[in-house]
Amino acid sequence: MSPELIAVLAVIVAAMAFDYTNGFHDAANAIATSISTRALTPRVALALAAVGNFVGAHFGAGVAKTVGDGLVTLPPGVVSLGVVFAGVLGAIVWNLITWYFGLPSSSSHALFGGLVGATLFAADGVVQWGNIIEKVIIPMVLSPVVGLILGFLVMLAILWLFRKGQPGKLNRGFRWAQTASAAAMSVGHGMQDAAKTMGIIVLALYTGGYQSDKTHIPGWVFWTSATMLALGTYSGGWRIIRTLGRKIIDLGPPEGFAAETVASAVLYFNALVLKAPISTTHTITSAIMGVGATKRLSAVRWNVAGNIVIAWVITFPAAALIACLTYLVIRPLF
């Protein structure tokens, strides 16, 4: 077995491990609101999210191409695979740290930070800062703002449209509606997050010399990435589910439906139209905050929200630092 093949396989295994942690870390994105409003039982919600993730992965090719060919220029040869390996490990470690503390940070930005951090220490590695700003930083800032504003506006519209309805009947109706909105959110999560893993695998195959096209995604990559994300999602991320579903605001079925609808719409637009890799975590969390603010500003537990925002801000540099240290350790092996 050649050194190149061993290196490619190491990156693929690491990418699959990241995909799995992404699933249980970000399971809350799709179904925390449905569980907290009791629209779905936990296991039914997780199964729905897993199926949605699997389906959505097959529509995320545009995001995968952005990740695989747009953020960093790797050094030639096997060295580049060491950079990717270290970047993915940095993202995995940060995912596990934030999962342990129940913080819904962005797996996406952990991955981007890991790739950038490892590339900075690689000879002949180049970070495409213009693309990082355009495709990562700007969407990272804008998607929560859009989620917050749309969540507020959509919830206001629901309150106005159903202002004369009976609360009991409305809650029952919106619990049924949440099945659809949770499914839509799950598909959007698959479009974004499985696609990022696919981009890493394609990057490894191309730099290892096992395919000549840096944007082509083989069929087996779709299936393995989708399957690992689905398995990770079904295993559940209960610490983060509790944070998103119960600690930011007290959600009812109408609020849950509004937040999921807004977040899924933002995810679909970015994946299918802009081909931009955005954070599902940022999007759903900000939508929940916007929905909660329609009750009253004090309804949102801003101390919890503040801790989440801090985790958002430090995710990119923290994952980058972990990846840097990892690359310095493993560099002699590549």
CORLINKA-V242633 format. One record per residue. RES is the residue in one small letter. PSI is psi in whole degrees, -180 to 180 (999 if undefined). OMEGA is omega as a letter, one per 30 degrees, with the letter a starting at -180 (none if undefined). Layout:
res=RES psi=PSI omega=OMEGA
res=RES psi=PSI omega=OMEGA
This chain:
res=m psi=126 omega=a
res=s psi=155 omega=l
res=p psi=-36 omega=l
res=e psi=-43 omega=a
res=l psi=-41 omega=l
res=i psi=-43 omega=a
res=a psi=-42 omega=l
res=v psi=-45 omega=l
res=l psi=-38 omega=l
res=a psi=-42 omega=l
res=v psi=-42 omega=a
res=i psi=-43 omega=l
res=v psi=-43 omega=l
res=a psi=-40 omega=l
res=a psi=-40 omega=l
res=m psi=-38 omega=l
res=a psi=-42 omega=l
res=f psi=-43 omega=a
res=d psi=-42 omega=l
res=y psi=-46 omega=l
res=t psi=-35 omega=l
res=n psi=-41 omega=a
res=g psi=-52 omega=a
res=f psi=-25 omega=l
res=h psi=-39 omega=a
res=d psi=9 omega=l
res=a psi=-35 omega=a
res=a psi=-30 omega=a
res=n psi=-39 omega=a
res=a psi=-34 omega=a
res=i psi=1 omega=a
res=a psi=-41 omega=a
res=t psi=-37 omega=l
res=s psi=-34 omega=l
res=i psi=-44 omega=a
res=s psi=-30 omega=l
res=t psi=-1 omega=a
res=r psi=25 omega=l
res=a psi=-33 omega=l
res=l psi=148 omega=l
res=t psi=156 omega=a
res=p psi=-48 omega=a
res=r psi=-37 omega=l
res=v psi=-42 omega=l
res=a psi=-43 omega=l
res=l psi=-40 omega=l
res=a psi=-42 omega=l
res=l psi=-43 omega=l
res=a psi=-40 omega=a
res=a psi=-45 omega=l
res=v psi=-43 omega=l
res=g psi=-41 omega=l
res=n psi=-43 omega=a
res=f psi=-44 omega=l
res=v psi=-47 omega=a
res=g psi=-31 omega=a
res=a psi=-30 omega=a
res=h psi=-2 omega=l
res=f psi=14 omega=a
res=g psi=23 omega=a
res=a psi=-38 omega=a
res=g psi=-42 omega=l
res=v psi=-41 omega=a
res=a psi=-41 omega=a
res=k psi=-35 omega=l
res=t psi=-44 omega=a
res=v psi=-43 omega=a
res=g psi=-22 omega=a
res=d psi=67 omega=l
res=g psi=-13 omega=a
res=l psi=-39 omega=l
res=v psi=153 omega=l
res=t psi=116 omega=a
res=l psi=155 omega=l
res=p psi=160 omega=a
res=p psi=156 omega=l
res=g psi=-164 omega=a
res=v psi=-25 omega=l
res=v psi=-38 omega=a
res=s psi=-34 omega=a
res=l psi=-32 omega=l
res=g psi=-37 omega=l
res=v psi=-48 omega=a
res=v psi=-42 omega=l
res=f psi=-47 omega=l
res=a psi=-39 omega=l
res=g psi=-42 omega=l
res=v psi=-40 omega=l
res=l psi=-39 omega=l
res=g psi=-41 omega=l
res=a psi=-41 omega=l
res=i psi=-47 omega=a
res=v psi=-44 omega=a
res=w psi=-38 omega=l
res=n psi=-45 omega=a
res=l psi=-37 omega=l
res=i psi=-49 omega=a
res=t psi=-33 omega=l
res=w psi=-42 omega=a
res=y psi=-39 omega=a
res=f psi=4 omega=l
res=g psi=28 omega=a
res=l psi=122 omega=l
res=p psi=73 omega=l
res=s psi=176 omega=a
res=s psi=116 omega=l
res=s psi=-34 omega=a
res=s psi=-49 omega=a
res=h psi=-23 omega=l
res=a psi=-42 omega=l
res=l psi=-45 omega=l
res=f psi=-44 omega=l
res=g psi=-41 omega=l
res=g psi=-45 omega=l
res=l psi=-44 omega=a
res=v psi=-45 omega=a
res=g psi=-45 omega=l
res=a psi=-38 omega=a
res=t psi=-35 omega=a
res=l psi=-30 omega=a
res=f psi=3 omega=a
res=a psi=134 omega=l
res=a psi=131 omega=l
res=d psi=6 omega=l
res=g psi=141 omega=a
res=v psi=128 omega=l
res=v psi=126 omega=l
res=q psi=82 omega=a
res=w psi=-33 omega=l
res=g psi=-45 omega=l
res=n psi=-35 omega=l
res=i psi=-45 omega=l
res=i psi=-46 omega=a
res=e psi=-43 omega=a
res=k psi=-13 omega=a
res=v psi=-57 omega=a
res=i psi=-50 omega=a
res=i psi=-48 omega=l
res=p psi=-33 omega=l
res=m psi=-36 omega=l
res=v psi=-44 omega=a
res=l psi=-39 omega=a
res=s psi=-40 omega=l
res=p psi=-36 omega=l
res=v psi=-45 omega=l
res=v psi=-43 omega=l
res=g psi=-42 omega=l
res=l psi=-49 omega=a
res=i psi=-47 omega=a
res=l psi=-38 omega=l
res=g psi=-43 omega=l
res=f psi=-46 omega=a
res=l psi=-42 omega=a
res=v psi=-39 omega=l
res=m psi=-38 omega=l
res=l psi=-42 omega=l
res=a psi=-41 omega=l
res=i psi=-44 omega=l
res=l psi=-38 omega=a
res=w psi=-44 omega=a
res=l psi=-34 omega=a
res=f psi=27 omega=a
res=r psi=-23 omega=a
res=k psi=3 omega=a
res=g psi=160 omega=l
res=q psi=128 omega=a
res=p psi=-42 omega=a
res=g psi=-47 omega=l
res=k psi=-39 omega=a
res=l psi=-44 omega=a
res=n psi=-41 omega=l
res=r psi=-43 omega=a
res=g psi=-42 omega=a
res=f psi=-23 omega=l
res=r psi=-40 omega=l
res=w psi=-41 omega=a
res=a psi=-31 omega=a
res=q psi=-24 omega=l
res=t psi=-43 omega=l
res=a psi=-44 omega=a
res=s psi=-35 omega=l
res=a psi=-39 omega=l
res=a psi=-43 omega=l
res=a psi=-40 omega=l
res=m psi=-40 omega=a
res=s psi=-42 omega=l
res=v psi=-43 omega=l
res=g psi=-38 omega=l
res=h psi=-43 omega=l
res=g psi=-41 omega=l
res=m psi=-41 omega=a
res=q psi=-52 omega=a
res=d psi=-39 omega=l
res=a psi=-34 omega=a
res=a psi=-35 omega=a
res=k psi=-38 omega=l
res=t psi=-40 omega=l
res=m psi=-40 omega=l
res=g psi=-39 omega=l
res=i psi=-43 omega=a
res=i psi=-43 omega=l
res=v psi=-40 omega=l
res=l psi=-42 omega=l
res=a psi=-43 omega=a
res=l psi=-41 omega=a
res=y psi=-49 omega=a
res=t psi=-25 omega=l
res=g psi=-4 omega=l
res=g psi=19 omega=a
res=y psi=1 omega=l
res=q psi=150 omega=a
res=s psi=-15 omega=a
res=d psi=121 omega=a
res=k psi=-4 omega=l
res=t psi=-9 omega=a
res=h psi=133 omega=l
res=i psi=109 omega=l
res=p psi=154 omega=a
res=g psi=-39 omega=a
res=w psi=-25 omega=l
res=v psi=-41 omega=l
res=f psi=-50 omega=a
res=w psi=-44 omega=a
res=t psi=-42 omega=l
res=s psi=-44 omega=l
res=a psi=-41 omega=a
res=t psi=-45 omega=a
res=m psi=-39 omega=l
res=l psi=-42 omega=l
res=a psi=-43 omega=l
res=l psi=-43 omega=l
res=g psi=-41 omega=l
res=t psi=-43 omega=a
res=y psi=-26 omega=l
res=s psi=-21 omega=l
res=g psi=149 omega=l
res=g psi=71 omega=a
res=w psi=-33 omega=l
res=r psi=-45 omega=a
res=i psi=-33 omega=l
res=i psi=-42 omega=l
res=r psi=-38 omega=l
res=t psi=-51 omega=a
res=l psi=-40 omega=a
res=g psi=-24 omega=a
res=r psi=-26 omega=a
res=k psi=-20 omega=a
res=i psi=-55 omega=l
res=i psi=166 omega=l
res=d psi=108 omega=a
res=l psi=140 omega=l
res=g psi=171 omega=a
res=p psi=-43 omega=l
res=p psi=-42 omega=l
res=e psi=-42 omega=l
res=g psi=-43 omega=l
res=f psi=-44 omega=a
res=a psi=-45 omega=a
res=a psi=-45 omega=a
res=e psi=-38 omega=a
res=t psi=-45 omega=l
res=v psi=-49 omega=a
res=a psi=-44 omega=a
res=s psi=-37 omega=l
res=a psi=-43 omega=l
res=v psi=-41 omega=l
res=l psi=-44 omega=a
res=y psi=-45 omega=a
res=f psi=-44 omega=a
res=n psi=-38 omega=a
res=a psi=-43 omega=a
res=l psi=-31 omega=a
res=v psi=-54 omega=a
res=l psi=-16 omega=a
res=k psi=32 omega=a
res=a psi=131 omega=l
res=p psi=98 omega=a
res=i psi=170 omega=a
res=s psi=121 omega=l
res=t psi=-33 omega=l
res=t psi=-50 omega=l
res=h psi=-42 omega=a
res=t psi=-51 omega=a
res=i psi=-37 omega=a
res=t psi=-44 omega=l
res=s psi=-35 omega=l
res=a psi=-40 omega=l
res=i psi=-42 omega=l
res=m psi=-44 omega=l
res=g psi=-42 omega=l
res=v psi=-44 omega=a
res=g psi=-31 omega=a
res=a psi=-16 omega=l
res=t psi=-22 omega=l
res=k psi=-62 omega=l
res=r psi=155 omega=a
res=l psi=-33 omega=a
res=s psi=-10 omega=l
res=a psi=-27 omega=l
res=v psi=128 omega=l
res=r psi=91 omega=a
res=w psi=-23 omega=l
res=n psi=-40 omega=l
res=v psi=-45 omega=l
res=a psi=-38 omega=l
res=g psi=-41 omega=l
res=n psi=-38 omega=l
res=i psi=-43 omega=l
res=v psi=-40 omega=l
res=i psi=-43 omega=l
res=a psi=-39 omega=l
res=w psi=-48 omega=a
res=v psi=-41 omega=a
res=i psi=-8 omega=a
res=t psi=-51 omega=a
res=f psi=-55 omega=a
res=p psi=-33 omega=a
res=a psi=-46 omega=l
res=a psi=-36 omega=l
res=a psi=-43 omega=a
res=l psi=-44 omega=l
res=i psi=-43 omega=l
res=a psi=-39 omega=l
res=c psi=-50 omega=a
res=l psi=-40 omega=l
res=t psi=-43 omega=a
res=y psi=-38 omega=l
res=l psi=-31 omega=l
res=v psi=-44 omega=a
res=i psi=-7 omega=a
res=r psi=-39 omega=l
res=p psi=-18 omega=a
res=l psi=-15 omega=a
res=f psi=999 omega=none
